[in-house]
Structures are given as C-alpha cells and as structure tokens.
Amino acid sequence: MPFRRIRERRRRERVVFDLYAAIVAAARRPELYTGLGVPDSVDGRFDLIVLHAHLVLRRLAAVPGEEVRALSQALFDLMFADMDHNLREMGVSDLRVGNRVKDMAKAFYGRAAAYDHGLATGEDELRAALARNLYGTVAAPPQYLAGMAAYLRRQLAHVDGQAAAALLDGRLDFAPVEG
C-alpha cells in the first residue's frame, strides 16, 4: 500500500512535468517572436507561457474528477515554482521574489480572464486583450494582433480536441504556429 502511493505520486509528478515541458516548448517557438512579433523578453516569454498554460488549465477544468483538479493545481504550482526559480537565477533578491511571484500569479489570472472574455465576445475584444497583455511593452501592428488572435483560437480548438486520457497521461501537443 505505501509503495502504491509513492508510485502514484511519482506518476503524477511525471505527468505534470511533461505537460509543463510541452507548454514551455510551445511558448519558446521562434516563429511566435519572429513571425508574430511577440517581444523576445522576459515579459514576452512569461506571457506566452501564461497563454499556453491557460489553454491547458482551461481544458483540464472541463474534465470532471478530483484527480484532474489535483493535477491542475500541481501544474499551476510547478509553473510558479519555475517562475520563482527563474527570478532567483536572474538575480532578484530573496526578499523580493515572493512579491514578484504573487504579482505574476495575479497577472496570470488577469490575463486568463481577459483572454476568456475576448474569446467569448469577439475578435476586437480578443485583439485588445492581446495588445494589452502579450504586446503590452510594444505597439503591435494589426497584422500581428490578427495573427496572434488566429493562433490563440487555433490552439484553443487543438487543445480542447485532445483526449482527457492523453492529458492525464502527460501527452500534450500544440498546433503549428502557422495554420
């Protein structure tokens, strides 16, 4: 019995790690920076991780069950543990890391709500949410906003179309950047 719990915990950790690795890999695709003009900066990378993670967490929220809720929470926790680690690697002082991570968590929820609102209400709202958040540090031309809105909708459909069993096994992929 105790070994079963250890195996199950290790399996969940592997699944969470695999999901997060897929999210980070998608967020690091060079085409997002070169073809769609996302700023290649700490903020730009953070925002792309948020965007992809939100799509996965949104998909997992549609799957019933306590195991899925625990998996979603573990994925969220891993993402912010990684953010904490990266801030420390960048030289942010220990005293400031906690506040920065809290700010990042607030930003995650704000961006998730803005993207959901934009997806539900229409193209103009979605583009405005992308302009404020993903492109917040630069003035994005309309073609970048249109391309990123199309990319986001494509990814949403792709992630939503993946089987819950695959996600619960840590298997996740994203659609190509260009449709």
C-alpha positions in Angstrom: 0.0 0.0 0.0 2.7 2.6 0.8 4.6 1.8 -2.4 1.4 2.4 -4.4 1.1 5.9 -3.1 4.8 6.6 -3.9 4.3 5.2 -7.4 1.2 7.3 -7.9 2.9 10.5 -6.6 5.8 9.9 -9.0 3.5 9.2 -11.9 1.6 12.5 -11.2 4.9 14.4 -10.9 5.9 13.0 -14.3 2.6 13.9 -15.9 2.8 17.4 -14.5 6.4 17.8 -15.7 5.5 16.5 -19.2 2.6 18.9 -19.5 4.6 21.9 -18.3 7.5 21.0 -20.6 5.1 20.9 -23.6 3.7 24.4 -22.5 7.2 25.9 -22.3 8.3 24.3 -25.6 5.2 25.8 -27.3 5.9 29.2 -25.7 9.5 29.2 -26.9 8.7 28.6 -30.6 10.8 31.1 -32.5 8.0 31.8 -35.0 6.0 33.4 -32.3 8.7 36.0 -31.8 9.8 36.4 -35.4 6.6 35.9 -37.3 4.0 37.3 -34.8 6.2 40.0 -33.2 5.9 38.9 -29.6 8.7 40.7 -27.7 11.6 38.4 -27.1 12.0 39.5 -23.5 11.3 38.2 -20.0 7.8 39.7 -20.2 7.1 38.2 -23.7 8.2 34.7 -22.6 6.2 34.9 -19.4 3.1 36.0 -21.4 3.4 33.2 -23.9 3.8 30.6 -21.0 0.7 32.1 -19.4 -1.3 31.9 -22.7 -0.4 28.3 -23.3 -0.8 27.2 -19.7 -4.2 28.9 -19.5 -5.4 26.8 -22.5 -4.3 23.6 -20.9 -5.7 24.5 -17.5 -9.0 25.6 -19.1 -9.1 22.2 -20.9 -8.4 20.3 -17.7 -11.2 22.3 -15.9 -13.7 20.8 -18.3 -12.8 17.2 -17.1 -14.6 16.1 -14.0 -12.9 14.5 -11.1 -10.8 15.1 -8.1 -7.7 13.6 -9.8 -7.9 16.2 -12.5 -8.3 19.1 -10.0 -5.2 17.9 -8.2 -3.3 17.6 -11.5 -4.4 21.2 -12.5 -3.2 22.5 -9.1 0.1 20.7 -9.4 0.6 22.1 -12.9 -0.1 25.6 -11.7 2.2 25.1 -8.7 5.0 23.8 -10.9 4.7 26.8 -13.2 5.0 29.3 -10.4 7.8 27.3 -8.8 9.6 27.5 -12.1 8.9 31.3 -12.2 10.3 31.6 -8.7 13.5 29.7 -9.7 13.9 31.8 -12.8 13.6 35.0 -10.9 16.3 33.9 -8.5 18.5 32.8 -11.4 18.1 36.4 -12.9 19.4 37.8 -9.6 16.1 39.0 -8.0 16.8 39.2 -4.3 15.2 36.6 -2.0 13.2 39.3 -0.2 11.6 40.4 -3.5 10.9 37.1 -5.1 7.8 36.3 -3.1 6.2 39.6 -4.0 7.2 39.2 -7.7 5.7 35.7 -7.8 2.4 37.0 -6.2 2.3 39.7 -8.9 2.9 37.1 -11.6 0.1 35.0 -10.2 -2.3 38.0 -10.3 -1.1 38.7 -13.8 -1.9 35.1 -14.8 -5.5 35.3 -13.5 -6.0 38.7 -15.1 -4.7 37.6 -18.5 -6.7 34.4 -18.3 -9.9 36.3 -17.6 -9.1 38.8 -20.4 -8.4 36.0 -23.0 -11.6 34.2 -22.0 -13.6 37.4 -22.3 -12.1 38.1 -25.7 -12.7 34.6 -26.9 -16.3 34.8 -25.8 -17.2 38.3 -27.0 -15.4 38.7 -30.3 -12.3 39.5 -32.3 -12.0 43.1 -31.3 -12.0 42.2 -27.6 -9.5 39.4 -28.1 -7.2 41.6 -30.0 -7.4 44.3 -27.3 -6.6 41.7 -24.7 -3.6 40.5 -26.7 -2.4 44.1 -27.2 -2.7 44.9 -23.5 -1.1 41.8 -22.2 1.1 39.9 -24.7 2.2 43.0 -26.6 2.0 45.4 -23.6 5.5 46.7 -23.9 5.4 47.4 -27.7 2.9 48.8 -30.2 1.8 45.7 -32.1 0.7 46.3 -35.7 -2.8 45.0 -36.7 -1.4 42.1 -38.6 0.4 40.8 -35.5 -2.7 41.1 -33.5 -4.8 39.3 -36.1 -2.2 36.6 -36.5 -2.0 36.0 -32.7 -5.7 36.0 -32.3 -6.0 33.4 -35.0 -3.1 31.4 -33.4 -4.9 31.6 -30.0 -8.2 30.3 -31.4 -6.4 27.5 -33.3 -4.6 26.5 -30.1 -7.8 26.5 -28.1 -9.5 24.3 -30.6 -6.5 22.0 -30.8 -6.1 21.6 -27.0 -9.8 21.3 -26.5 -9.8 18.5 -29.0 -7.2 16.4 -27.2 -8.5 13.4 -25.2 -8.7 13.8 -21.5 -7.0 10.5 -21.1 -4.0 11.7 -23.1 -3.6 14.8 -21.0 -4.0 12.8 -17.8 -1.1 10.7 -19.1 1.1 13.8 -19.8 0.6 13.7 -23.5 0.0 17.2 -24.9 0.8 18.9 -28.2 0.0 22.2 -29.8 -0.9 23.1 -33.3 1.7 24.6 -35.6 2.2 28.3 -35.4 1.0 28.8 -39.0 -2.4 27.4 -39.6 
